[in-house]
Amino acid sequence: MVDNFRPGVMERLRLTPQHLRVVRPDLVTCSMTAFGGDGPYRDLPAYDLVLQAMGGGMSITGEPGGRPTRAGIPIGDLAGGAFAALAVCATLLSRERYQTSHHIDLSLLDVQVSLLTYVAQYFLTDGMVPGPIGSAHQSVVPYQAFQTADGDVVVAVFGESFWAPLCRAMALEDLIDRFPDNATRHACRQELVEQLQRRFLERTTDEWVQAIWAAGVPGGPVNTVDRVLRDPQVRHRRMLVSDGERELLGNPIKTGRPDTFTPAPALGQHTAELLPFLPHQ
C-alpha cells in the first residue's frame, strides 16, 4: 500500500502500518512525503519546485552567473516515484526471502539530496561550493552543448579515446597535441571551448551530428520536444504509441511482451467499478 499524504493523515484515517497489519500482517507499506516521517520539517508542505530548491539541484542548474533554475521536468516528483517503486520491489523480494515485512518512509527531499552524487562529494572533498555551469561538466572538457548554424549540438569527450576523433571530424587536428589530455583541456577550458564554438557555428546541427557520429564520438542534437517525438530511434522503440483514441508516450521498460495501453478513465469510472466491492457503513 502506497500513500502520498502529509504526515499525520494516515494516523487520522487509522491506516498506519500498525492498523493495516492487523488485517494483513505481511503487507508492505510505503509513505511518500516531502520531508519524511520525522525531523524538524516533517509537517511542512512542499511541491516539486520546493524540493528542487531545497535539495541543491537548482543551485547548480542554469548558466554561469545566472539565477537558480528549475529542471525542465519535475525531477523532484519523478525521482521520488522511481525510488519508491524500487524500494517497494526490493521490500517485496525481502518479504519472499525472509518472511518479514517493512514500512518504507520515503522523503522526496532525501531523494533529491542523494541525486547530488559526485557533485556533493566534490564539496565534501575540497570544500568549494559548486555553482551553475550551464550544460558543461565540472571536471570533463569538452562535455557540453555548442551552438551551431541553426541550433545546438552536444559532445561528450568522456575519455581520451574520443578527443582525437572529434578534432579530426572538426578539421581541428592542431588541437590534438595542444590539449592532449583532460587535465590540459580543463586548465584551458575557456580558450578551448571558444575555439570549438567558432567551428561549430560554421555548419548546421544535422551536418555536425553526422560528422560526430561517423567519427564514433558521443554526441547528438539538442532536440525540441517535437523532434524527439519524430526521432526514428524513438519511433522504432515504440516510445510513442496509441491507445486507440490518442497518442501517448510508450513504456521504456521492454520485456519482449507487447504492452497494452488503455485510455485514461472517465470521471468517476473507477468509483463506479469499486463501490460494489466496498463494505457498506
Long-range contacts (C-beta under 8 A, 24 or more apart in sequence): 1-27, 1-28, 1-29, 1-30, 2-29, 2-30, 2-31, 2-32, 2-84, 2-88, 3-29, 3-30, 3-31, 3-32, 4-31, 4-32, 4-33, 5-31, 5-33, 6-33, 6-34, 6-43, 6-45, 7-31, 7-33, 7-37, 7-42, 7-43, 8-43, 17-103, 21-101, 25-101, 26-95, 26-99, 26-101, 27-101, 28-88, 28-91, 28-92, 28-95, 28-101, 28-102, 28-104, 29-103, 29-104, 30-84, 30-87, 30-88, 30-91, 30-103, 30-104, 30-106, 31-103, 31-104, 31-105, 31-106, 32-80, 32-81, 32-84, 32-106, 32-108, 33-105, 33-106, 33-107, 33-108, 34-107, 34-108, 34-109, 35-107, 35-108, 35-109, 36-105, 36-106, 36-107, 36-109, 36-110, 37-105, 37-107, 38-105, 41-109, 46-108, 46-109, 47-76, 48-74, 48-75, 48-76, 48-77, 49-76, 50-76, 51-76, 51-77, 51-80, 51-108, 51-109, 51-112, 52-76, 52-112, 54-109, 54-112, 55-109, 55-111, 55-112, 55-113, 55-115, 55-116, 56-112, 56-113, 56-116, 56-119, 56-120, 57-112, 57-115, 57-116, 59-130, 59-131, 59-132, 60-119, 60-130, 60-131, 60-132, 60-133, 61-132, 62-132, 62-134, 63-132, 63-134, 64-131, 64-132, 64-133, 64-134, 65-132, 66-132, 68-132, 69-132, 75-112, 75-115, 76-108, 76-111, 76-112, 77-108, 79-108, 79-111, 79-112, 79-115, 80-106, 80-108, 80-111, 83-111, 136-189, 136-193, 139-182, 139-186, 140-182, 140-186, 141-182, 141-185, 141-186, 141-189, 141-192, 141-193, 142-166, 142-185, 142-192, 142-193, 142-196, 144-193, 145-222, 146-196, 146-197, 146-200, 147-197, 147-200, 147-201, 148-200, 148-201, 148-203, 148-204, 148-205, 148-207, 148-208, 149-201, 149-202, 149-203, 149-204, 149-205, 150-204, 150-205, 151-204, 151-205, 151-221, 151-222, 152-205, 152-221, 152-222, 153-200, 153-205, 153-208, 153-209, 153-212, 153-219, 153-220, 153-221, 153-222, 154-219, 154-220, 154-221, 154-222, 155-212, 155-217, 155-218, 155-219, 156-217, 156-218, 156-219, 157-182, 157-185, 157-217, 157-218, 158-218, 162-216, 162-217, 162-218, 165-215, 165-216, 165-217, 166-212, 166-215, 166-217, 168-215, 169-211, 169-212, 169-214, 169-215, 169-217, 170-196, 170-199, 170-200, 170-211, 171-199, 172-196, 172-199
